[in-house]
Structures are given as structure tokens and as C-alpha cells.
Amino acid sequence: MARLLLWDIDGTLVNAGNVAAEVFDQAFEEVTGIRPAERVRMSGKTDPQIATEYLEMYGLVDQSELLERIMELLARNLANQQALIAEHGEVLPGVAELLVHLSCEDSVTQSLLTGNILPNAYVKLAAFGIDHYFDYEIGAYGSDDIDRTKLVPIALERSRRLRDRHYAPDDVWIIGDSENDLRCARAGGVRCLLVATGRSSVVELRGFGGEVVVESLRDVDAILEVLAR
Ligand SMILES: [Mg+2]
């Protein structure tokens, strides 16, 4: 049976360390002249949503050109920090093995559904050498919509238009680490595997209503079995 797997990045495939948060601070400061005094919670949010929350913090939310410039700098600055991401971050347990197994399955297509803007999604995965497993063109990103719950239909439309692949809702899995990943899956009517390697524990993820929740992706055989259901 055909499967489309839409992976989240941060907390699910990789832990990119604090580099991305620092890059946000830098971009915000370069554009507004203000060094953010505190950080917004980033988990499960889109990059433009995070930047908007920073702008709100300083009463600058009406200035959409600021948002655009922050996004540009975010992409440029993160690309410059790729070596630091590799140094301070990690691929999460089981991920490397799982990606290899799934890439050998002809019926499985792997792409991304992430709050990262597309260039940053690529930079983070390339930092760890796991960038070649994903069909980027059919993914959906923070650069496509500030509202993450709008992203599943975007990915499905791209699959149809660019690959002539028509997936039934049960053939599509979101794999993520946050309540927002679950919200995306619900909004898009697709399935959701949640993994507690990000900011939320198994208990919290179950509390959000996640039906398939695992501690980590370490047990590759068990995960493959879940995704084939
Ligand atoms: Mg995440």
C-alpha cells in the first residue's frame, strides 16, 4: 500500500541545538535594532509565527516588511551556521536507521511537514547528512503558511500535481513531536505518530489526544510496523 510520510524536523528527526534560537535573536536584532530580552516558545510553531510573536512582544506586529526581512536573514544566517548545528546538534535515536529502511520501500514516499522555512529545513537536514531521503518539492513548510494547520492540504496538492500521487487520508502519516503536529494531522484528516524526543513527554503527548505515541524512534521494527498499519 502506498504511504506518504510527512516528517517534522526539530525534536523528531534532529535536535539542532540552540543554534536556531540564536539565529532568530540575531535576525530580529539586525532588523529591529532590539536584542530580544526573552525567547518565545518555538516548539511546533512555524518560523513566521515565531518571528511574529517576537514582533508582537515589541509592539511591531503591523510592520509586515520587518517580518519579511527577518525571514530573509533567518535563511542566510542559519546557512552560515551549518557547521555549528552539526557540532552542537544530533540526529535523534533510530532516525538514521529508520530513514534507510523506509527509503528502500518502493511504496513509501518521504517528505517534510515542518514549521521551518524551506531553506532552513534543508540546512538542518544537510548538517547531519540526512537530506537525501526526502522529496522536498511535495513537502509543506513554514514558508508556505504562517498557520501550520494549513500545511497538510498543501503537501497533498503538491503530491497530486507534481507526482500524480493521490493518497487516501489513511495512507498519510505525520511524524512529529508536538501538539501542533497532532493539530496539523487532525486538520488535514491524516494519521499521526508522535514521538517524545522533543519538548513534550509521552504522557503529555497522550494528554493532547495522540493515539500513537512512542518514547523514541529507537525501536525501528516497531515503528515500521506502525507506519505499515
Ligand atoms: Mg518539532
Boltz pocket constraint, residues with backbone or C-beta under 6 A from the ligand:
constraints:
  - pocket:
      binder: B
      contacts: [[A, 8], [A, 9], [A, 10], [A, 11], [A, 12], [A, 43], [A, 44], [A, 176], [A, 177], [A, 178], [A, 198]]
      max_distance: 6.0
